[in-house]
Amino acid sequence: MRVLGLNAVFHDPSAAVVVDGRIVAAAEEERFSRRKHGKPCVPFSTWELPERSARWCLAQAGLEPRDVDSVAYSYDPELAAPPSGDLTADEYEGLRTFYVRRAPNFAQTSFRGLDSAKMRFVPHHVAHAASAYLAGPHRTCSVMVLDGRGERSSYLAGRAVEGNLEIFETQPLPDSLGLRYEELTMHLGFARSSDEYKIMALAAYGRPRFLPELRELMYCSEHGFVARPVEYSRFAPARAPEGPMLEVHADLASSVQVRLEEILVELATRLHRRTGDRALVMAGGVALNCVANSAIARRAPFEDVWVQPAAGDAGTALGAALYVAHELGDRVEPMPGAALGRGWTDSEIRGLLEAALLEYEAPDDVALTVARALADDQIVGWFQGRSEFGPRALGHRSLLAHPGHTRNLQRLNDVKGREQFRPVAPMVLRERAAEIFDGPLPSPYMLFTHRVRDEWRSRLPAVTHVDGSARVQTVDAREEPLLGAMLAHFERLTGLPVVVNTSFNTAGRPMVDDPRDALECFGSTPIGLLAIGRFTLARARRAVALAGAA
C-alpha cells in the first residue's frame, strides 16, 4: 500500500510517505517554507496543508497524488469539539474542527488527482503513539504519549504487541502537563509551542524551591493526573521578552521541570506495573524534554526507553501513515534512522556552487579537512546526506566546533543569536561514549541527558552544562562513516574524542535544508569552513581571525 501521512492541525506541519510498510520519506514543511514551525499554532491556520513537503515526499517515492492508496491525517474531528453555529465561539475551537472536517476537500484541491475519499482520520495521540511503537525497534512495548493536547486529551498510556495498540489510560483536558509547560514558557518571556526547550536549559541554573506548592497543584490521580492552569505570577513576576532574567525565574523553571520529571516517572512506573514490559516507547512534545526522559530511564523500572526523534507534532504525519499502513495489512518496518529528508548529489551541489560563482575545493578527505579546521578552532558548517526529520541536528545539518575551549559556547550562541544560558551538545563515537558520559547509551537521537564524568569536565568545557550534564549524540561509524572518520581524525589531532554539535541555523529560522540555505547561513555568519557534500568553502583567514578575537 502507498500511504501519504499529513500533520496540519496545530504546529510543525509535516508529511511522510510509507510504501508497502517501508518509510520512504518524511519532512517538515518549515524546511521548505523557511518559516519556523511552519505556521502559528492557532485555529485560523488549521486549513493550511504541508503542500511542499508532501509533494517532495511523493516525488521521493516516485508517486503522483493519484497513485496514493490512502491519506492519513493525524487528527480525528469526530473526537474534537463540534463546531456550533458561531464558529468564533469557545476560543474558536469549533473553527479548528470545521477546517479539519474539510481537510479532504483541501487536499483534493492542493494535490491534483488525489481522491478525497481516500483520506482517513487518525486520532492525534494514536498517531503520536504509532510513531513510536511502529517506527521504533520493539515489537512488544509499553507506550506513553504526552503533549499539550490532542482532540480532547493530553495523555495516552497503553501497550503495543505486533503493531496493535491497546489503550489503558487517557487524560481529558484541561489537565495537561504540556500546556502547563507551554504557559510557563510564555510567562518567562518566550514563545509557547516553540521555546519550551529554553525552559529546560534555564532550569539547570535554578533551585526547585517552589516544589512543595507545585506538588499541591500538579499530581498523579487514579487513572491519570491533575494539572490544571497554574497562576505562575504567585511564584515569579512575568518576564517581558528580552527582559532581565531573574534568579526567581530560574527557580520557577527548575521547580516546574523537577515536578514534571516526578510525575512522568510515576506514570511510567504505574504503566510498568500493569504491563511488565522491558521496553517503553514515547512520543508527544513532552517527550522532547531530554532531562525528563533521562529521569524515566534512570528511575522507572523499564530496561530500555526509546523516544521517537520527531516526537513533536511533526512526527504524527509519520505515525498516522504507519498506523494506516498497518491497518490496511502491510507489515510495517521500523524507521531506518532520522535522515528521512532531502538530500543532494555531489554533482547537484557542484552545479549550485558554480552557478553562485563561489570558490571551492574538493579535498581527497573531507573528514580530515574538517577535523583539521576544528583542531584549528574554527566553526564548521556540516551539510551531508539527507536532512534529519525532527528538531535535532544529528550530523547532517550541523554546526561543529572544538569542545575543549570554554569560549566556544559563547561563540556558537553568538553566531546563532541564542541566549547565553543555552548549552550545546557533544557528538562522540558510540564505542567511546561510556568512558566519558554516564547515562542512557547509545543515544543516537540526542534525546537524553548524561552526566559528564568528573575527569572529563575540565577537558570538555564547551559541552558541559552548568549542572555537569550534556545532551549526548552517539555516532555509529558503520551507519555514519563520514562522521565517524571525522571524529577519529579529530581525536588523533587533539586527544579529544568529542566534537561540539549544534543545529545549522540562526535564531528564529529553521535548520538549513537546501544547499542554498547552507550557503546563505555561511555567508552571513562567522563560520570558518563549510563542508557541503565532498566540497569545502573556506572563509578568508583574516576574517576568521577577527571573528575569533571578538
C-alpha positions as CSV (number, residue, x, y, z in Angstrom):
1,M,0.0,0.0,0.0
2,R,1.0,3.6,-0.7
3,V,0.1,5.9,2.2
4,L,0.7,9.6,2.5
5,G,0.7,11.0,6.1
6,L,-0.2,14.6,6.9
7,N,0.1,16.7,10.0
8,A,-1.6,20.1,9.7
9,V,-3.7,20.9,12.8
10,F,-1.6,22.6,15.4
11,H,2.0,23.4,14.5
12,D,5.0,21.8,12.8
13,P,3.1,20.7,9.7
14,S,4.7,17.8,8.0
15,A,4.3,14.9,5.6
16,A,5.5,11.3,5.2
17,V,5.2,8.5,2.7
18,V,5.1,4.8,3.5
19,V,5.2,2.3,0.7
20,D,4.5,-1.4,1.4
21,G,5.2,-0.8,5.1
22,R,8.6,0.9,4.4
23,I,9.2,4.6,5.3
24,V,10.4,6.3,2.1
25,A,10.5,9.9,3.2
26,A,9.4,12.3,6.0
27,A,9.9,16.0,6.1
28,E,8.7,19.2,7.9
29,E,7.1,22.0,6.0
30,E,9.3,24.6,7.7
31,R,12.4,23.2,5.9
32,F,10.7,24.2,2.6
33,S,8.9,27.4,3.5
34,R,11.8,28.6,5.8
35,R,9.1,29.6,8.3
36,K,9.9,28.4,11.8
37,H,7.4,25.7,12.9
38,G,5.6,26.0,9.6
39,K,2.7,28.2,10.8
40,P,1.3,29.7,14.0
41,C,-0.5,27.3,16.4
42,V,-3.9,28.9,16.1
43,P,-7.2,27.6,14.7
44,F,-7.1,30.1,11.9
45,S,-4.2,28.2,10.3
46,T,-5.7,24.7,10.5
47,W,-6.7,24.8,6.9
48,E,-3.0,25.1,5.7
49,L,-1.7,21.8,4.5
50,P,2.0,20.9,4.2
51,E,1.9,21.1,0.4
52,R,5.6,21.4,-0.4
53,S,6.8,18.7,2.0
54,A,4.0,16.4,0.8
55,R,4.9,16.9,-2.9
56,W,8.5,16.2,-2.2
57,C,7.7,13.1,-0.2
58,L,5.5,11.8,-3.0
59,A,8.2,12.6,-5.6
60,Q,10.9,10.8,-3.5
61,A,8.7,7.7,-3.7
62,G,8.1,8.1,-7.4
63,L,4.4,8.7,-6.9
64,E,1.8,11.1,-8.2
65,P,-1.1,12.1,-5.9
66,R,-3.5,9.8,-7.9
67,D,-1.2,6.8,-7.0
68,V,-1.9,7.1,-3.3
69,D,-4.0,4.3,-1.8
70,S,-4.7,6.3,1.4
71,V,-4.1,9.6,3.1
72,A,-3.6,9.5,6.8
73,Y,-4.5,12.8,8.7
74,S,-3.3,12.9,12.3
75,Y,-6.4,14.3,13.9
76,D,-10.0,13.0,14.2
77,P,-12.6,15.7,14.1
78,E,-15.2,13.3,15.5
79,L,-13.3,13.3,18.8
80,A,-13.0,17.1,18.9
81,A,-15.3,19.8,19.9
82,P,-18.1,20.1,17.3
83,P,-18.5,23.4,15.5
84,S,-21.5,25.4,16.6
85,G,-23.5,27.9,14.6
86,D,-21.0,30.5,15.7
87,L,-17.5,29.4,14.6
88,T,-15.9,32.1,16.7
89,A,-17.3,30.7,19.9
90,D,-15.3,28.8,22.6
91,E,-12.0,30.4,21.6
92,Y,-12.5,29.3,18.0
93,E,-12.2,25.6,18.8
94,G,-15.2,24.9,16.6
95,L,-13.4,26.6,13.7
96,R,-10.5,24.1,14.0
97,T,-12.9,21.2,13.8
98,F,-14.7,22.8,10.9
99,Y,-11.5,23.1,9.0
100,V,-10.3,19.6,9.8
101,R,-13.6,18.1,8.5
102,R,-12.9,19.8,5.2
103,A,-9.3,18.6,5.0
104,P,-10.2,16.0,2.3
105,N,-11.5,18.8,0.1
106,F,-8.5,21.0,0.8
107,A,-6.2,18.1,0.0
108,Q,-8.0,17.3,-3.3
109,T,-7.6,21.0,-4.3
110,S,-3.9,21.1,-3.3
111,F,-2.9,17.8,-4.8
112,R,-4.3,17.4,-8.3
113,G,-5.5,13.9,-8.9
114,L,-5.9,13.0,-5.2
115,D,-9.2,11.3,-4.4
116,S,-10.6,13.0,-1.3
117,A,-12.5,9.8,-0.3
118,K,-9.1,8.2,0.4
119,M,-8.5,10.4,3.5
120,R,-8.6,8.6,6.9
121,F,-8.6,10.5,10.2
122,V,-6.3,9.0,12.8
123,P,-6.7,10.3,16.4
124,H,-3.9,12.6,17.3
125,H,-2.5,10.7,20.2
126,V,-2.8,7.4,18.4
127,A,-0.7,8.9,15.6
128,H,1.9,10.0,18.2
129,A,1.8,6.5,19.7
130,A,2.2,4.8,16.3
131,S,5.2,7.0,15.5
132,A,6.9,5.3,18.5
133,Y,5.6,1.7,18.6
134,L,5.6,1.1,14.9
135,A,8.7,3.2,13.9
136,G,10.6,2.1,17.0
137,P,12.7,-1.1,17.5
138,H,10.4,-3.0,19.9
139,R,7.5,-5.3,18.7
140,T,6.2,-5.6,22.2
141,C,6.4,-2.4,24.4
142,S,4.6,-0.1,26.7
143,V,3.6,3.2,25.1
144,M,3.4,6.7,26.6
145,V,2.3,9.9,24.8
146,L,2.3,13.3,26.5
147,D,1.9,16.7,24.8
148,G,-0.1,19.9,25.1
149,R,-3.3,18.5,23.7
150,G,-4.9,16.3,21.1
151,E,-8.6,16.4,20.2
152,R,-9.7,16.5,23.9
153,S,-6.9,14.9,25.8
154,S,-3.3,15.4,26.7
155,Y,-2.0,11.9,27.6
156,L,-2.2,8.3,26.4
157,A,-0.8,5.2,28.0
158,G,-1.1,1.7,26.6
159,R,0.7,-1.4,25.2
160,A,1.6,-2.4,21.7
161,V,2.0,-6.0,20.6
162,E,3.0,-6.8,17.0
163,G,1.6,-3.5,15.7
164,N,-1.6,-3.5,17.7
165,L,-2.2,-0.9,20.3
166,E,-4.3,-1.4,23.5
167,I,-5.1,1.9,25.3
168,F,-5.2,1.8,29.1
169,E,-5.5,5.5,30.1
170,T,-6.1,8.9,28.7
171,Q,-6.2,12.3,30.4
172,P,-9.0,14.6,29.4
173,L,-8.4,18.3,29.1
174,P,-8.0,20.8,30.7
175,D,-5.4,18.8,32.7
176,S,-2.2,18.9,30.6
177,L,1.4,18.8,31.6
178,G,2.4,20.0,28.2
179,L,0.1,23.1,28.3
180,R,1.4,23.9,31.8
181,Y,4.9,23.9,30.5
182,E,3.9,26.0,27.5
183,E,2.3,28.5,29.8
184,L,5.4,28.7,31.9
185,T,7.4,29.3,28.7
186,M,5.2,32.3,27.8
187,H,5.3,33.5,31.4
188,L,9.0,33.7,31.3
189,G,9.0,35.7,28.1
190,F,9.5,33.1,25.4
191,A,7.3,31.8,22.6
192,R,4.9,29.0,23.6
193,S,4.7,25.9,21.4
194,S,8.2,26.8,20.3
195,D,10.7,27.7,23.0
196,E,10.0,25.1,25.7
197,Y,13.5,23.7,25.4
198,K,14.8,27.0,26.6
199,I,13.0,26.5,29.9
200,M,14.6,23.1,30.3
201,A,18.0,24.7,29.8
202,L,17.2,27.5,32.2
203,A,16.1,25.1,34.9
204,A,19.7,24.0,35.5
205,Y,20.5,27.4,36.8
206,G,17.8,27.5,39.5
207,R,16.7,25.8,42.7
208,P,13.4,23.9,42.8
209,R,12.3,25.9,45.8
210,F,8.6,26.1,44.7
211,L,8.3,22.3,44.5
212,P,6.1,21.9,47.6
213,E,3.5,24.2,46.3
214,L,3.6,22.7,42.8
215,R,3.1,19.2,44.3
216,E,-0.2,20.5,45.6
217,L,-1.2,21.8,42.1
218,M,0.1,19.0,39.8
219,Y,-0.1,15.3,40.9
220,C,-1.0,11.9,39.7
221,S,-4.5,10.7,40.1
222,E,-6.0,7.2,39.9
223,H,-6.1,7.0,36.1
224,G,-4.1,10.0,35.0
225,F,-3.0,13.2,36.6
226,V,-4.2,16.6,37.8
227,A,-2.6,19.6,36.0
228,R,-5.0,22.5,35.8
229,P,-3.8,26.0,34.8
230,V,-1.4,27.5,37.3
231,E,-1.1,31.1,38.3
232,Y,2.7,31.4,37.9
233,S,2.8,35.0,38.9
234,R,2.3,33.9,42.5
235,F,5.8,32.5,42.3
236,A,7.6,34.9,40.0
237,P,6.8,38.0,38.0
238,A,6.1,37.6,34.3
239,R,9.2,38.4,32.2
240,A,8.9,40.5,29.2
241,P,10.6,39.2,26.0
242,E,14.2,40.4,26.1
243,G,13.6,41.5,29.7
244,P,16.1,40.7,32.5
245,M,16.2,37.1,33.6
246,L,16.0,37.0,37.4
247,E,17.1,34.3,39.8
248,V,13.4,33.7,40.7
249,H,12.7,32.9,37.1
250,A,15.3,30.2,37.0
251,D,14.0,28.8,40.3
252,L,10.5,28.6,38.9
253,A,11.8,26.9,35.8
254,S,13.7,24.4,38.0
255,S,10.6,23.8,40.1
256,V,8.3,23.0,37.2
257,Q,10.9,20.9,35.5
258,V,11.5,18.7,38.6
259,R,7.8,18.4,39.1
260,L,7.3,17.3,35.5
261,E,10.0,14.6,36.0
262,E,8.5,13.3,39.2
263,I,5.1,12.9,37.5
264,L,6.4,11.3,34.4
265,V,8.4,8.8,36.5
266,E,5.3,7.9,38.5
267,L,3.2,7.5,35.3
268,A,5.9,5.3,33.7
269,T,6.2,3.2,36.9
270,R,2.5,2.7,37.1
271,L,2.4,1.6,33.4
272,H,5.2,-0.9,34.0
273,R,3.3,-2.4,36.9
274,R,0.4,-3.1,34.5
275,T,2.5,-4.4,31.6
276,G,5.8,-5.8,33.0
277,D,7.4,-4.9,29.6
278,R,11.1,-4.4,29.4
279,A,10.7,-1.5,26.9
280,L,8.9,1.8,26.9
281,V,8.4,3.9,23.8
282,M,7.5,7.6,24.0
283,A,6.2,10.4,21.7
284,G,4.5,13.7,22.0
285,G,6.0,17.1,22.6
286,V,6.8,16.4,26.2
287,A,9.0,13.5,25.1
288,L,11.4,16.1,23.6
289,N,12.3,17.0,27.2
290,C,15.5,15.1,27.4
291,V,16.1,15.8,31.1
292,A,12.7,14.2,31.9
293,N,13.5,11.3,29.5
294,S,16.7,10.6,31.4
295,A,14.8,10.7,34.7
296,I,12.4,8.0,33.4
297,A,15.3,5.9,32.1
298,R,17.1,6.2,35.4
299,R,14.3,5.8,37.9
300,A,11.4,3.9,36.2
301,P,11.6,0.1,36.0
302,F,11.9,-0.2,32.2
303,E,15.2,-1.6,30.9
304,D,15.0,0.3,27.7
305,V,13.4,3.7,26.8
306,W,13.1,4.6,23.1
307,V,11.9,8.1,22.1
308,Q,10.7,9.0,18.6
309,P,13.3,11.5,17.3
310,A,10.4,13.6,15.8
311,A,8.4,13.3,19.0
312,G,6.6,16.6,18.5
313,D,3.6,17.1,16.2
314,A,5.8,16.7,13.0
315,G,6.1,13.0,13.9
316,T,2.3,12.5,13.8
317,A,2.4,12.6,9.9
318,L,4.7,9.6,10.1
319,G,2.8,7.9,12.8
320,A,-0.6,8.3,11.0
321,A,0.9,6.9,7.8
322,L,2.4,3.9,9.6
323,Y,-0.9,3.3,11.5
324,V,-3.0,3.3,8.4
325,A,-0.5,1.1,6.5
326,H,-0.7,-1.4,9.4
327,E,-4.5,-1.3,9.4
328,L,-4.5,-1.9,5.6
329,G,-2.5,-5.1,6.1
330,D,1.1,-4.0,5.5
331,R,3.9,-5.4,7.7
332,V,5.5,-2.1,8.9
333,E,9.2,-1.8,9.1
334,P,10.9,0.3,11.9
335,M,12.4,3.6,10.8
336,P,16.0,3.2,9.5
337,G,17.1,6.4,11.2
338,A,16.2,10.1,11.3
339,A,17.7,11.0,7.9
340,L,14.4,10.9,6.0
341,G,14.5,14.3,4.4
342,R,16.0,15.9,1.3
343,G,19.5,15.2,0.0
344,W,21.6,16.3,-2.9
345,T,24.2,14.5,-5.1
346,D,27.7,15.9,-5.4
347,S,27.1,16.8,-9.0
348,E,24.0,18.8,-8.0
349,I,25.9,20.6,-5.2
350,R,28.8,21.4,-7.6
351,G,26.4,22.9,-10.1
352,L,24.9,25.2,-7.4
353,L,28.4,26.3,-6.2
354,E,29.5,27.1,-9.8
355,A,26.2,28.9,-10.5
356,A,26.9,31.0,-7.4
357,L,30.4,31.8,-8.7
358,L,31.9,30.5,-5.5
359,E,35.5,29.3,-5.0
360,Y,35.5,25.8,-3.5
361,E,37.8,22.8,-3.1
362,A,37.2,19.1,-3.4
363,P,39.7,17.6,-0.9
364,D,40.6,13.9,-1.0
365,D,39.4,13.5,2.6
366,V,36.6,15.9,3.6
367,A,36.6,14.4,7.1
368,L,40.3,15.1,7.6
369,T,39.9,18.6,6.3
370,V,37.1,19.3,8.7
371,A,39.0,17.8,11.7
372,R,42.0,20.0,11.0
373,A,39.7,23.1,10.8
374,L,38.1,22.1,14.1
375,A,41.5,21.5,15.7
376,D,42.5,25.0,14.5
377,D,39.4,26.2,16.5
378,Q,37.3,27.1,13.5
379,I,33.5,26.8,13.5
380,V,32.5,24.4,10.7
381,G,29.2,24.1,8.9
382,W,28.5,20.5,8.1
383,F,26.0,19.7,5.3
384,Q,25.9,16.0,4.4
385,G,23.4,13.4,3.2
386,R,19.7,13.6,3.8
387,S,18.3,16.1,6.3
388,E,17.0,15.0,9.7
389,F,13.3,14.5,10.5
390,G,12.7,16.2,13.8
391,P,14.2,19.1,15.7
392,R,17.7,17.7,16.4
393,A,20.7,18.2,14.2
394,L,22.3,14.7,14.1
395,G,25.3,15.3,11.9
396,H,23.6,16.0,8.6
397,R,22.8,19.7,9.1
398,S,25.1,20.7,11.9
399,L,27.5,23.4,13.2
400,L,30.6,21.8,14.7
401,A,33.3,23.2,17.0
402,H,36.2,22.3,19.3
403,P,34.8,21.2,22.7
404,G,37.9,22.0,24.7
405,H,37.6,25.8,24.7
406,T,35.2,27.4,27.1
407,R,34.6,30.4,24.9
408,N,33.2,28.2,22.1
409,L,29.9,28.0,23.8
410,Q,29.6,31.8,23.7
411,R,30.9,31.9,20.1
412,L,28.3,29.5,18.9
413,N,25.5,31.2,20.8
414,D,26.6,34.5,19.3
415,V,26.7,33.0,15.8
416,K,23.2,31.6,16.2
417,G,21.8,34.6,18.1
418,R,20.9,32.5,21.1
419,E,20.6,33.2,24.9
420,Q,23.9,32.5,26.6
421,F,22.4,30.1,29.1
422,R,21.7,27.7,26.3
423,P,24.0,24.6,26.1
424,V,25.5,22.9,23.0
425,A,25.8,19.2,22.6
426,P,28.7,16.7,22.3
427,M,29.0,14.2,19.5
428,V,31.0,11.1,20.2
429,L,31.7,7.7,18.7
430,R,29.3,5.1,20.2
431,E,32.1,2.9,21.5
432,R,33.8,5.8,23.3
433,A,30.7,7.3,25.0
434,A,30.6,5.2,28.2
435,E,34.1,6.2,29.3
436,I,33.1,9.9,29.1
437,F,29.4,10.1,29.8
438,D,27.1,8.4,32.3
439,G,23.5,7.9,31.2
440,P,21.3,6.1,28.7
441,L,23.6,4.7,25.9
442,P,23.6,4.5,23.0
443,S,22.0,7.9,22.3
444,P,21.8,8.4,18.6
445,Y,19.0,10.9,18.6
446,M,20.2,13.3,21.3
447,L,17.0,12.7,23.4
448,F,18.6,12.1,26.8
449,T,21.0,14.0,29.1
450,H,24.1,12.4,30.6
451,R,26.4,13.2,33.4
452,V,29.9,14.2,32.2
453,R,32.3,12.1,34.2
454,D,34.4,14.2,36.6
455,E,37.7,13.6,34.9
456,W,36.4,14.9,31.5
457,R,34.6,18.1,32.6
458,S,37.7,20.3,32.5
459,R,38.6,18.8,29.1
460,L,35.2,19.4,27.6
461,P,34.0,22.8,29.0
462,A,32.1,23.8,25.9
463,V,29.7,20.9,26.1
464,T,29.4,20.6,29.9
465,H,26.3,22.4,31.1
466,V,26.2,24.3,34.4
467,D,24.9,21.2,36.2
468,G,27.6,18.9,34.9
469,S,25.3,17.3,32.3
470,A,25.4,17.1,28.5
471,R,22.9,16.0,25.8
472,V,24.9,13.4,24.0
473,Q,24.7,12.2,20.5
474,T,26.4,8.8,19.9
475,V,27.7,8.1,16.4
476,D,27.8,4.6,15.0
477,A,30.6,4.7,12.4
478,R,29.1,1.7,10.5
479,E,26.0,3.8,9.9
480,E,27.7,7.2,9.6
481,P,31.2,6.5,8.2
482,L,32.0,10.1,7.3
483,L,31.1,11.4,10.8
484,G,32.9,8.5,12.3
485,A,36.1,9.3,10.3
486,M,35.9,13.0,11.2
487,L,35.6,12.1,14.9
488,A,38.6,9.7,14.7
489,H,40.7,12.3,12.9
490,F,39.9,14.9,15.4
491,E,40.9,12.7,18.3
492,R,44.2,11.9,16.7
493,L,44.8,15.7,16.2
494,T,43.7,16.9,19.7
495,G,43.4,13.9,22.0
496,L,39.6,14.6,22.4
497,P,37.1,12.0,21.1
498,V,34.2,14.6,21.3
499,V,33.1,17.4,18.9
500,V,30.6,20.1,19.6
501,N,27.4,19.6,17.6
502,T,24.5,22.1,17.3
503,S,21.9,22.8,14.7
504,F,23.0,24.6,11.5
505,N,20.7,27.7,11.7
506,T,20.4,31.0,13.3
507,A,17.8,32.1,15.9
508,G,14.2,32.1,14.7
509,R,15.0,30.2,11.5
510,P,14.6,26.5,10.7
511,M,17.7,24.3,10.2
512,V,19.2,24.6,6.8
513,D,17.9,22.1,4.4
514,D,18.7,23.1,0.8
515,P,22.3,23.8,-0.1
516,R,21.3,27.4,-0.8
517,D,20.2,27.7,2.9
518,A,23.6,26.5,3.9
519,L,25.4,29.0,1.6
520,E,23.2,31.9,3.0
521,C,24.0,31.0,6.6
522,F,27.7,30.5,5.8
523,G,27.8,33.9,4.0
524,S,26.1,35.8,6.9
525,T,27.8,34.3,9.9
526,P,31.4,33.9,11.0
527,I,31.6,30.2,10.1
528,G,35.2,29.4,9.2
529,L,34.6,26.4,6.9
530,L,31.6,24.9,5.1
531,A,31.8,21.2,4.3
532,I,29.0,20.6,1.8
533,G,29.0,17.1,0.2
534,R,32.5,16.4,-0.9
535,F,33.3,20.1,-1.3
536,T,34.6,22.7,1.2
537,L,34.4,26.5,1.2
538,A,36.8,28.5,3.4
539,R,36.3,32.0,4.7
540,A,39.2,34.3,4.4
541,R,41.7,33.6,7.2
542,R,41.8,37.3,8.3
543,A,38.0,37.3,8.8
544,V,38.2,34.1,10.8
545,A,40.9,35.6,13.0
546,L,38.9,38.7,13.6
547,A,35.8,36.6,14.5
548,G,37.9,34.5,16.9
549,A,39.3,37.6,18.5
550,A,35.8,39.0,19.0
